[in-house]
Amino acid sequence: MPDINKIFLQSIPSTNTYAKENAFDLPMPSLIIADEQTAGRGRQGKKFFSPKDSGLYMTLVFPAPHNCELLTPAAAIAVCKALEKLGAKPEIKWVNDIFIDGLKVCGILTECFNCKENTYIALGVGINLTTSNFPDELFYIAGSVNTDCSKTVLAEEITNSILEYVYNQDNTDILCEYEKRLFIIGKKISYQKNNKVFSAEVKGINKNCNLIVIKDDGQKEILSSGEISIKL
C-alpha cells in the first residue's frame, strides 16, 4: 500500500471540495483533515454542520479503482470499526449514515470526478466527536461520539481500512460486516420514488448493498439509492 500524503488545514469550505479542486497536483493517495468546514457538504446537497475543533472532517482522495461499487459500505464499516475501538456502539442507517443511541454522529460522502483526463474518488467523512451546539434543525437528530480521542490517529485508522479495501478489492466480509450493523432491518420505512411516497418493511441487502424492501402491497422492491425515513 502506498504512503499517504497528509494535509492539515484550519478552516476551509469543504474537504471534499478542496480535494476535487487540487486532485491533479496532489500526491496519491492524499488525506485532507480540517479543523473546521464553513460549507461542509452531505448527500443530495445537504449541509454538514462542521464547527471548529469538535469533529473529524476528512477527505481521502485517490485514483478511482476499477471496481468501487462497495466503496461507501466499506467506508462505513471502517468508521464503525474505528469507533468500536473507542468503546462506542455505532450502527448504520442505509446507505452511509452512522448512528449511536439513535442519533446521527457521522456522514459519508463519496464523489467520483474527472480532473485533466484522470478519474478520482473523493471520500469524505465527517464525525461529531464532541459537538454539542447543534442548530435547532439538528437538535433531535444529531449526536456525538463524546470522545476526545486524537483526530489524526482516528483519521489514519479509517484511511488505512479504506485503502486496504481499495487495493485488495476483497468483498468477502463487506456485506456481512455491513448488514450486521444495519439497524433498520425489520423496521418500517418510507421512501420517495417517481415523486410518490411509499411505505415498506426492510428485509435486508443484496450483493450490491442495495436495500431489499417489501411494500405495503406485498411487492418486493430493490432500492439502489435515495433517502429513507424510519417510521415510528
Residue, then its C-alpha position, 0 to 999 in steps of 0.5 A: m500500500p502506498d504512503i499517504n500524503k497528509i494535509f492539515l488545514q484550519s478552516i476551509p469550505s469543504t474537504n471534499t471540495y478542496a480535494k476535487e479542486n487540487a486532485f491533479d497536483l496532489p500526491m496519491p493517495s492524499l488525506i485532507i483533515a480540517d479543523e473546521q468546514t464553513a460549507g461542509r457538504g452531505r448527500q443530495g446537497k445537504k449541509f454538514f454542520s462542521p464547527k471548529d475543533s469538535g469533529l473529524y472532517m476528512t477527505l481521502v482522495f485517490p485514483a478511482p479503482h476499477n471496481c468501487e461499487l462497495l466503496t461507501p459500505a466499506a467506508a462505513i464499516a471502517v468508521c464503525k470499526a474505528l469507533e468500536k475501538l473507542g468503546a462506542k456502539p455505532e450502527i448504520k442507517w442505509v446507505n452511509d449514515i452512522f448512528i449511536d443511541g439513535l442519533k446521527v454522529c457521522g456522514i459519508l460522502t463519496e464523489c467520483f470526478n474527472c480532473k485533466e483526463n484522470t478519474y478520482i474518488a473523493l471520500g469524505v467523512g465527517i464525525n461529531l466527536t464532541t459537538s454539542n451546539f447543534p442548530d435547532e434543525l439538528f437538535y433531535i437528530a444529531g449526536s456525538v461520539n463524546t470522545d476526545c480521542s486524537k483526530t489524526v490517529l482516528a483519521e489514519e485508522i479509517t484511511n488505512s481500512i479504506l485503502e486496504y479495501v481499495y487495493n485488495q478489492d476483497n468483498t468477502d466480509i463487506l456485506c456481512e460486516y455491513e448488514k450486521r450493523l444495519f439497524i433498520i432491518g425489520k423496521k418500517i420505512s418510507y421512501q420517495k420514488n417517481n415523486k410518490v411516497f411509499s411505505a415498506e418493511v426492510k428485509g435486508i441487502n443484496k450483493n450490491c448493498n442495495l436495500i431489499v424492501i417489501k411494500d405495503d402491497g406485498q411487492k418486493e422492491i430493490l432500492s439502489s439509492g435515495e433517502i429513507s425515513i424510519k417510521l415510528 
